[in-house]
């Protein structure tokens, strides 16, 4: 099996390639080759039991997608994306990368006769918009995004379903909750503070909180995100059915509940490092995003995530901090 990861240099791409290197297979099928693609040179996983190679290009540039799929990889995992805050700030870049690049990938695959790979596309809960139901958002809730990022993801979901229906590829779209706690430095995502108010205090650094404690949001850990991708790569397409986009499971908590989880796991000193500094721009983006989901389809198909936010924090401590905290 040949696996291609587009956006393989990012945090999730690196963790996914490490997981594949450890497992060596996807649902019983042995991986013979892994290709990692990004706009900068991705790092190949250490100790992989299969051949690895890298590719550097801008997927939105004509010809880039065709070059990537010329060797007909069996599984294509599309992670590359301009994040929410940047897509809102730079309209042209968001649509060029998130929509045009994805469409060119879909077309490049469709143009190869007799080639129908499994294609896993990473969407987002930002594809939804209000007004929301009082209870958790069901699987069949209509997509009405309120941001450019969410709109780009929603359009790609529709394209994925149609290209799959037409036999161009066997597509699975997974709507990721906000991934928390993200390791490393903050990015331009409007949701970045959700990770920051946990990540920075755990290493003894101050973190800014731009929204109120009562803001509720939907989260899953990087560990769970990688599990979603691996499961989607090997799942039976017939079991998924014609509705090819699925909301992944996660944990719905308020910011205040996040902070209480941090207090339980790391203590009062960690919580004292959170400094409140309201930011109306961040709130205007995040405030329109959905807060909770009923993920019955994904649950029934075997996708799993953490049961509570304490477990998300502990996963970060285990995976990124060697099991210890600085405070």
Secondary structure, 3 states (H helix, E strand, C coil): CEEEEECCCCHHHHHHHHHHHHHCEECCEECCEEEEEECCCCCCCCCCCCEEEEEECCCCCCCHHHHHHCCCCCEEEECCCCCHHHHHHCHHHHHHHHHHHHHHHHHHHHCCCCCCCEEEEEEEHHHCCCCCCCCCECCCCCCCCCCHHHHHHHHHHHHHHHHHHCCCCEEEEEEECEECCCCCCCCCCCCHHHHHHHHHHHCCCCEEECCCCCCEEEEECHHHHHHHHHHHHHCCHHHHCCCCEEECCCEEEEHHHHHHHHHHHHCHHHHCCEEECCCHHHHHHHCCCCCCECCHHHHHCCCCCCCCHHHHHHHHHHHHCCCCCCC
